[in-house]
Amino acid sequence: MKKIIIALDGPAGSGKTTTAREVAKKLNYIYIDTGAMYRATTLAFIRSGQELEGFDFDSLMNNIKIELEPSESGQRTLLNGEDVSKEIRTADVTKLASPVAAVGIVREKLVDQQRELGKQGGVVMDGRDIGTVVFPNADLKLYMHASIEARAARRTKELIAAGEDVSVEEIAKRIANRDEFDSNREISPLRKADDAQVIDTSNITIEEQTNIVIDLANKIINS
């Protein structure tokens, strides 16, 4: 049975990460959370205590090691050997993740690593430029989106469960700002690949999203 590359792109809160993780489990594929890689880089920058403007990202990228390991929850993210899976999901990291991800050397280094991880196939990879930049020849490309209201409700629930005191209104504003930034950045902006299939997740469950992707993948695998 052939092993394919599945690329899931979309904005924050669209459900792509959870869906990608579930699809990988069901297909016995490797799940690669590219967003976690950018978040880990952002955390390393924050820990430097320096300002974004003028920061030496070349040096940072040459002195950090980011690893993704399977775990019961889907994946652990290691930064220089330290498990930072929870820390990279905090509001401070989220706030700076997009600006850091827009830095040329950051994208260059991480895209190279992502391509290396997925080149043999049998992977599900999610992000914002997987089907357009990282794997433009992916076997299956999907673009997941949802209304800001639906995405804000989901993300607020996640953050409250993680112990953060946030409101839906605050998160909706953050998501709108991030959409604007990600869609208009100069390097690898968020956009749908021309040949990507669109899934609107506003009113469907994760299970339904997963089943849609599985059905599409199986058609290609078994063709």
C-alpha positions in Angstrom: 0.0 0.0 0.0 1.5 3.3 -1.1 2.3 6.0 1.5 1.1 9.5 0.6 1.7 13.0 1.8 -1.3 14.7 3.3 -1.1 18.5 3.7 -3.6 20.4 5.8 -3.5 24.2 5.7 -5.7 26.8 7.3 -5.9 29.6 9.8 -5.7 29.4 13.6 -8.6 27.5 15.3 -9.8 25.8 12.1 -9.3 22.4 13.6 -6.5 21.4 11.3 -4.1 20.3 14.0 -6.5 18.1 15.9 -7.8 16.6 12.6 -4.3 16.0 11.3 -3.4 14.2 14.5 -6.5 12.0 14.3 -6.0 11.2 10.6 -2.4 10.2 11.3 -3.6 7.8 14.1 -6.2 6.1 11.9 -3.8 5.7 8.9 -0.9 4.8 11.1 1.0 7.7 9.6 3.5 10.1 11.1 2.0 13.4 12.3 4.1 16.5 11.9 2.8 19.7 13.7 4.8 22.4 11.9 3.1 25.1 14.0 4.8 23.5 17.1 8.2 24.0 15.4 7.5 27.7 14.9 6.2 28.0 18.4 9.3 26.4 19.8 11.5 28.8 17.9 9.3 31.6 19.3 9.8 30.4 22.8 13.6 30.3 22.3 13.4 33.9 21.1 11.3 34.9 24.1 13.8 33.3 26.5 16.6 35.4 25.0 14.9 38.4 26.6 15.7 40.6 23.5 13.5 42.7 21.2 12.2 41.4 17.9 13.7 44.2 15.8 17.3 43.6 15.0 17.4 40.2 16.7 20.0 37.8 15.3 17.8 34.9 14.2 20.7 33.4 12.2 22.5 32.7 15.4 19.3 31.4 17.1 18.6 29.0 14.4 22.1 27.6 14.4 22.0 27.0 18.2 18.6 25.4 18.8 17.4 21.9 18.1 13.7 21.2 17.7 12.5 17.6 17.8 9.0 16.1 17.4 8.3 12.8 19.2 5.2 10.7 19.3 3.2 10.7 22.5 -0.2 9.6 23.9 -1.5 13.1 23.1 -0.2 12.9 19.6 3.2 14.6 19.7 5.8 16.1 22.1 7.8 19.1 21.2 11.4 19.2 22.4 13.5 22.4 22.4 17.2 21.5 23.0 16.0 18.3 24.7 13.4 20.0 27.0 9.8 19.1 26.6 8.1 22.4 25.9 4.8 21.0 24.6 2.7 23.0 27.1 4.8 26.1 27.3 4.6 26.7 23.5 0.8 26.9 23.7 0.7 29.9 26.1 -0.7 33.3 25.1 2.8 34.9 25.2 4.1 32.5 22.6 0.9 32.7 20.5 1.2 36.5 20.4 4.7 36.4 18.8 4.5 33.2 16.8 3.4 34.8 13.5 6.0 37.6 13.5 8.7 35.1 14.3 7.4 32.7 11.6 7.6 35.5 9.1 11.4 35.8 9.5 13.1 34.5 6.4 15.9 32.4 8.0 13.4 30.9 10.4 11.1 29.7 7.6 14.1 28.5 5.5 15.6 26.4 8.2 12.3 24.9 9.4 10.9 24.2 5.9 14.1 22.3 5.1 13.6 20.2 8.2 9.9 19.7 7.4 10.7 18.5 3.9 13.3 16.1 5.3 10.8 14.7 7.8 8.1 14.1 5.2 10.0 13.1 2.0 9.3 9.4 2.4 5.6 9.8 2.6 3.2 8.3 5.1 2.9 11.7 6.8 0.2 14.1 7.8 1.5 17.7 8.1 -0.5 20.8 9.1 0.4 24.4 8.9 -0.2 27.5 6.8 2.1 26.9 3.8 2.3 23.1 3.5 0.4 22.7 0.3 1.8 25.9 -1.2 5.5 25.9 -0.1 6.6 22.9 1.9 5.0 20.2 -0.2 3.5 21.8 -3.3 3.3 18.3 -4.9 1.5 16.7 -1.9 -0.8 13.8 -2.8 -3.7 15.3 -0.9 -4.1 19.0 -0.1 -6.8 20.4 2.1 -7.6 23.9 3.2 -9.6 24.0 6.4 -11.4 27.2 7.5 -14.2 28.3 9.8 -15.9 31.5 11.0 -14.0 33.6 13.4 -16.8 33.1 16.0 -16.4 29.3 15.8 -12.7 29.4 16.0 -12.7 31.9 18.9 -15.0 29.7 20.9 -12.8 26.6 20.3 -9.6 28.4 21.2 -11.1 30.0 24.3 -12.2 26.7 25.6 -8.7 25.2 25.1 -7.0 28.1 26.9 -9.4 28.1 29.8 -8.9 24.3 30.2 -5.1 25.1 30.3 -5.7 27.6 33.1 -5.7 30.9 31.3 -8.2 33.6 32.0 -9.4 34.8 28.6 -12.7 35.9 27.0 -14.2 34.9 23.6 -14.1 38.5 22.5 -10.4 38.8 23.3 -9.5 35.6 21.5 -11.7 36.6 18.5 -9.7 39.9 18.2 -6.4 38.0 18.4 -7.5 35.5 15.7 -8.7 38.3 13.4 -5.4 40.1 13.8 -3.4 36.9 13.2 -5.4 36.1 10.1 -4.6 39.6 8.7 -0.9 39.2 9.5 -0.5 35.7 8.2 -2.4 36.4 5.0 -0.4 39.5 4.2 3.1 38.6 5.2 5.8 38.8 2.5 7.2 35.3 3.0 4.9 32.2 2.6 1.6 33.9 3.3 -1.4 31.9 4.4 -3.4 31.0 1.3 -5.2 28.1 -0.3 -3.3 26.1 -2.8 -5.0 26.2 -6.2 -5.6 22.4 -6.1 -6.6 22.1 -2.4 -10.0 20.9 -1.4 -11.8 23.1 1.0 -13.4 21.9 4.2 -15.6 24.4 6.2 -15.4 23.2 9.8 -17.6 25.9 11.4 -20.5 23.5 12.1 -19.0 20.0 12.0 -17.2 17.9 14.7 -13.6 16.8 14.7 -14.8 13.3 14.1 -16.7 14.4 11.0 -13.7 16.4 9.8 -11.4 13.4 10.3 -13.7 11.1 8.4 -13.9 13.5 5.4 -10.1 13.5 5.2 -9.8 9.7 5.7 -12.2 9.1 2.9 -10.4 11.4 0.5 -7.0 9.9 1.5 -8.2 6.3 1.0 -9.4 7.1 -2.5 -5.8 8.2 -3.4 -4.1 5.4 -1.5 -6.3 2.7 -3.1 -6.3 4.2 -6.6 
